[in-house]
Amino acid sequence: MMDRRLMMVHAHPDDESIVTGATLAKYAAEGTQVTLVTCTLGEEGEVIPANLAHLASDRDDTLGEYRVGELSRACRALNVRDHRFLGGQGHYRDSGMMGGETNEHPQAFWGADVEEAALRLAHEIREVRPQVLVSYDEHGGYGHPDHIQAHRVTRRAWDLAADRSVPGDPWRVDKLYAIAQPVSRIRASVDRMRVDPGPFTPPESVSDIARGTPDAQVTTRIDAGPHWAAKALAMRAHTTQITVDGERFALSNDIAQELDAVEHFTLLLGPPVRPGDDGYETDLFAGL
């Protein structure tokens, strides 16, 4: 049996739990070597609990330091034992939302040199030697500059890791995936949340949740239902960013979302997709 190795590249602490937590927990439980690379400390996150509001009351990045602890607890919940910050803890900084002054911070990930950041990630790839690499699509899921940058850096690192002209032992990753959120699935969830949003504000449209991925572009469906509780626990660990209530959660905008253990992906590079009867791959390592 192949020694399976999976690497995911996320922009901020909490991203790993919200959109891929169940998948991470599933593969970790199955014995896959799972590596999580986080690009920033999430210094510009909006703090939800009033008793933690002081973390965002100054500009000394106290929030980022606090979120490192949240991420550590989330990784334990997901059984992710290999976690790394790109370039080391605090090397790149949360850029904040698109167009904000924080985009111009000298350490902002959005302003980082893509080639330099990709070389750093390529080093991690060569060390871990994953068969599967996962990050965002070119839109960054919902347009956050750090998510877009993570896509660019990961895509370039795919090439650099295998480039024999780059010093070191090259490694060719077999498959590169982007996280996907099917539009039809978001739409159905919005309809349910309008009826039963729990203690949160009901969403009005798909765009309240995410940009969404056209259904035709989604190639892979991971049903990690048995790991729903692990995902929920990991999301609860991100106290500053997420409020979880039963099967519902909300970010700082207070808009209701469903806590779901079925997660989707789009194959960007790799062997041809081998869909099952439902039209999807059901394993990130399919065909290897």
C-alpha positions as CSV (number, residue, x, y, z in Angstrom):
1,M,0.0,0.0,0.0
2,M,1.3,3.5,-0.9
3,D,2.6,5.6,1.9
4,R,0.1,8.5,1.5
5,R,1.1,12.0,2.2
6,L,-1.3,15.0,1.9
7,M,-0.3,18.7,2.2
8,M,-2.8,21.6,2.6
9,V,-1.9,25.2,2.2
10,H,-4.2,27.7,4.0
11,A,-4.1,31.5,4.4
12,H,-5.1,32.0,8.0
13,P,-5.8,30.0,11.2
14,D,-9.4,28.8,11.1
15,D,-9.5,28.3,7.3
16,E,-8.3,24.8,7.7
17,S,-11.2,23.9,9.9
18,I,-14.0,25.7,8.2
19,V,-13.6,24.4,4.6
20,T,-11.4,21.3,5.0
21,G,-11.6,20.2,8.7
22,A,-13.5,17.0,8.0
23,T,-11.2,16.0,5.2
24,L,-8.1,16.6,7.3
25,A,-9.6,14.6,10.1
26,K,-10.6,11.7,7.8
27,Y,-7.2,11.3,6.2
28,A,-5.3,11.7,9.5
29,A,-7.6,9.0,11.0
30,E,-6.8,6.7,8.1
31,G,-3.1,6.9,8.7
32,T,-2.2,9.4,5.9
33,Q,0.7,11.7,6.8
34,V,-1.1,15.1,6.9
35,T,0.8,18.4,6.7
36,L,-0.9,21.7,7.2
37,V,0.9,24.9,6.1
38,T,-0.5,28.2,7.2
39,C,0.7,31.4,5.5
40,T,-0.1,34.0,8.2
41,L,-1.2,34.3,11.8
42,G,-4.5,36.0,11.0
43,E,-3.5,39.3,12.7
44,E,-6.4,41.2,11.0
45,G,-9.2,38.9,12.0
46,E,-12.3,40.4,13.6
47,V,-12.7,39.3,17.2
48,I,-16.2,38.1,18.0
49,P,-16.4,37.5,21.8
50,A,-16.6,40.7,23.8
51,N,-14.3,39.3,26.5
52,L,-11.5,39.0,23.9
53,A,-12.1,42.3,22.2
54,H,-8.8,43.6,23.8
55,L,-6.9,41.4,21.4
56,A,-7.8,43.6,18.5
57,S,-7.6,46.9,20.3
58,D,-4.0,47.6,19.4
59,R,-1.6,47.1,16.5
60,D,1.1,45.0,18.2
61,D,-0.3,41.8,16.7
62,T,-1.5,40.3,20.0
63,L,-4.4,38.7,18.1
64,G,-2.0,36.8,15.8
65,E,-0.1,35.4,18.8
66,Y,-3.4,34.3,20.4
67,R,-4.6,32.7,17.2
68,V,-1.5,30.5,17.1
69,G,-2.9,28.8,20.2
70,E,-6.3,28.5,18.7
71,L,-4.7,26.8,15.6
72,S,-2.8,24.4,17.8
73,R,-5.9,23.3,19.6
74,A,-7.7,22.9,16.3
75,C,-4.9,20.7,14.9
76,R,-5.2,18.5,18.0
77,A,-8.9,18.1,17.4
78,L,-8.3,17.1,13.8
79,N,-5.3,14.9,14.7
80,V,-3.0,17.0,12.4
81,R,0.4,16.5,13.9
82,D,2.5,18.3,11.3
83,H,1.8,22.0,11.2
84,R,4.1,24.6,9.7
85,F,3.9,28.4,9.1
86,L,5.2,29.4,5.7
87,G,8.6,31.0,6.2
88,G,8.3,30.4,10.0
89,Q,5.8,31.8,12.5
90,G,5.0,35.5,11.7
91,H,7.1,35.7,8.6
92,Y,4.1,36.7,6.5
93,R,1.3,38.9,7.9
94,D,-2.4,38.8,7.4
95,S,-3.2,41.4,4.7
96,G,-6.7,42.2,5.8
97,M,-9.6,42.5,3.3
98,M,-9.0,43.6,-0.3
99,G,-8.3,47.3,-0.7
100,G,-7.6,47.9,3.0
101,E,-4.6,49.9,4.3
102,T,-3.3,46.7,5.8
103,N,-2.6,45.4,2.3
104,E,0.3,47.8,2.2
105,H,2.0,46.5,5.4
106,P,5.6,45.6,4.6
107,Q,5.0,42.0,5.8
108,A,1.6,41.6,4.2
109,F,1.3,38.2,2.4
110,W,-0.6,39.9,-0.4
111,G,2.5,42.0,-1.2
112,A,5.0,39.2,-0.8
113,D,7.2,38.2,-3.8
114,V,5.4,35.1,-5.2
115,E,8.6,33.5,-6.4
116,E,10.3,33.9,-3.0
117,A,7.3,32.6,-1.1
118,A,6.9,29.7,-3.6
119,L,10.5,28.7,-3.1
120,R,9.8,28.5,0.6
121,L,6.8,26.3,0.0
122,A,8.7,24.2,-2.5
123,H,11.2,23.5,0.2
124,E,8.4,22.2,2.5
125,I,7.0,20.1,-0.4
126,R,10.4,18.6,-1.0
127,E,10.8,17.7,2.6
128,V,7.4,16.2,3.1
129,R,7.1,14.7,-0.5
130,P,3.3,14.7,-0.7
131,Q,1.4,13.0,-3.5
132,V,-1.5,15.5,-3.1
133,L,-1.4,19.2,-2.6
134,V,-4.5,21.3,-1.7
135,S,-5.1,25.1,-1.6
136,Y,-7.5,27.6,-3.1
137,D,-8.7,28.5,-6.6
138,E,-7.6,31.6,-8.4
139,H,-10.4,33.6,-6.8
140,G,-9.3,32.6,-3.3
141,G,-12.7,31.1,-2.5
142,Y,-14.3,34.5,-1.6
143,G,-11.7,37.0,-2.9
144,H,-9.6,37.5,0.2
145,P,-6.1,38.7,-1.0
146,D,-4.3,36.2,1.2
147,H,-6.4,33.3,-0.3
148,I,-5.6,34.5,-3.8
149,Q,-1.9,34.8,-3.0
150,A,-1.9,31.3,-1.4
151,H,-3.3,29.9,-4.7
152,R,-0.6,31.7,-6.7
153,V,2.2,30.6,-4.4
154,T,1.0,27.0,-4.2
155,R,0.6,26.8,-8.0
156,R,4.1,28.1,-8.5
157,A,5.6,25.9,-5.8
158,W,4.1,22.9,-7.6
159,D,6.5,23.7,-10.5
160,L,9.5,24.7,-8.4
161,A,9.4,21.6,-6.3
162,A,10.0,19.5,-9.4
163,D,12.4,21.8,-11.1
164,R,15.8,20.2,-11.3
165,S,17.5,23.6,-11.7
166,V,16.4,24.5,-8.2
167,P,19.0,23.3,-5.6
168,G,17.9,20.3,-3.7
169,D,16.2,17.0,-4.3
170,P,13.2,17.5,-6.7
171,W,9.8,16.2,-6.0
172,R,6.8,16.0,-8.4
173,V,3.5,16.3,-6.7
174,D,1.0,14.0,-8.4
175,K,-2.2,16.0,-7.9
176,L,-3.0,19.6,-7.1
177,Y,-6.5,20.5,-5.9
178,A,-8.4,23.7,-5.2
179,I,-11.0,23.8,-2.4
180,A,-14.5,24.1,-4.0
181,Q,-17.9,25.1,-2.7
182,P,-20.5,24.0,-5.2
183,V,-23.0,26.8,-6.0
184,S,-26.0,24.4,-5.9
185,R,-25.0,23.2,-2.5
186,I,-24.6,26.7,-1.1
187,R,-28.0,27.6,-2.6
188,A,-29.7,24.7,-0.9
189,S,-28.0,25.6,2.4
190,V,-29.1,29.2,2.1
191,D,-32.7,28.0,1.6
192,R,-32.5,25.9,4.8
193,M,-30.8,28.7,6.8
194,R,-33.6,31.1,5.8
195,V,-36.0,28.8,7.5
196,D,-33.9,27.8,10.5
197,P,-30.8,30.0,11.1
198,G,-30.6,29.1,14.7
199,P,-29.4,32.1,16.8
200,F,-27.8,33.8,13.8
201,T,-28.9,36.1,10.9
202,P,-30.3,34.2,7.9
203,P,-28.4,34.6,4.7
204,E,-30.2,36.3,1.8
205,S,-28.2,34.8,-1.1
206,V,-25.3,32.6,-2.1
207,S,-22.9,35.5,-2.0
208,D,-23.5,35.9,1.7
209,I,-21.7,32.6,2.2
210,A,-19.1,32.5,-0.6
211,R,-18.5,33.2,-4.2
212,G,-19.2,29.6,-4.9
213,T,-17.8,27.1,-7.5
214,P,-19.8,26.3,-10.6
215,D,-21.0,22.8,-10.2
216,A,-19.4,21.7,-13.5
217,Q,-16.0,22.5,-12.1
218,V,-16.2,20.4,-9.0
219,T,-14.5,17.1,-9.5
220,T,-14.2,15.6,-6.0
221,R,-16.5,15.0,-3.1
222,I,-15.2,13.8,0.3
223,D,-17.9,12.5,2.6
224,A,-16.2,12.6,6.0
225,G,-19.4,12.3,8.0
226,P,-17.9,10.2,10.8
227,H,-15.5,13.1,11.4
228,W,-18.2,15.8,11.8
229,A,-17.5,16.0,15.6
230,A,-13.8,16.5,15.1
231,K,-14.5,19.4,12.6
232,A,-16.9,21.0,15.0
233,L,-14.4,20.7,17.9
234,A,-11.7,22.3,15.7
235,M,-14.0,25.1,14.7
236,R,-14.9,25.8,18.3
237,A,-11.1,26.1,19.1
238,H,-11.1,29.2,16.9
239,T,-13.0,31.2,19.6
240,T,-12.1,34.6,18.3
241,Q,-13.3,33.9,14.8
242,I,-16.2,31.5,14.9
243,T,-19.4,31.0,16.9
244,V,-20.7,27.4,16.8
245,D,-24.2,26.5,17.8
246,G,-25.2,22.9,17.2
247,E,-25.1,22.3,13.5
248,R,-24.9,26.0,12.7
249,F,-22.0,28.5,12.8
250,A,-21.3,32.1,12.0
251,L,-18.3,34.3,11.5
252,S,-18.1,37.9,12.5
253,N,-20.9,38.9,10.1
254,D,-23.3,36.7,12.2
255,I,-24.7,35.1,9.0
256,A,-25.8,31.5,9.6
257,Q,-24.0,28.7,7.9
258,E,-24.2,24.9,8.1
259,L,-21.5,22.9,9.7
260,D,-21.0,20.2,7.1
261,A,-18.6,17.2,7.0
262,V,-19.0,16.8,3.2
263,E,-16.3,18.8,1.5
264,H,-15.6,19.4,-2.2
265,F,-12.5,20.0,-4.4
266,T,-11.5,20.7,-8.0
267,L,-8.6,18.9,-9.5
268,L,-6.4,21.5,-11.1
269,L,-3.4,19.3,-12.1
270,G,-2.9,15.6,-12.2
271,P,-4.1,12.4,-13.9
272,P,-7.6,12.4,-15.4
273,V,-10.5,12.3,-12.9
274,R,-12.1,8.9,-12.4
275,P,-15.7,9.9,-11.3
276,G,-18.0,7.4,-9.6
277,D,-21.7,6.9,-10.2
278,D,-22.5,10.3,-8.7
279,G,-20.1,12.1,-11.0
280,Y,-17.4,12.7,-8.4
281,E,-14.1,11.3,-7.3
282,T,-14.4,10.2,-3.7
283,D,-10.7,10.1,-2.7
284,L,-8.0,12.7,-3.2
285,F,-5.6,9.9,-3.9
286,A,-7.8,8.3,-6.6
287,G,-5.8,7.1,-9.6
288,L,-2.4,7.0,-7.7
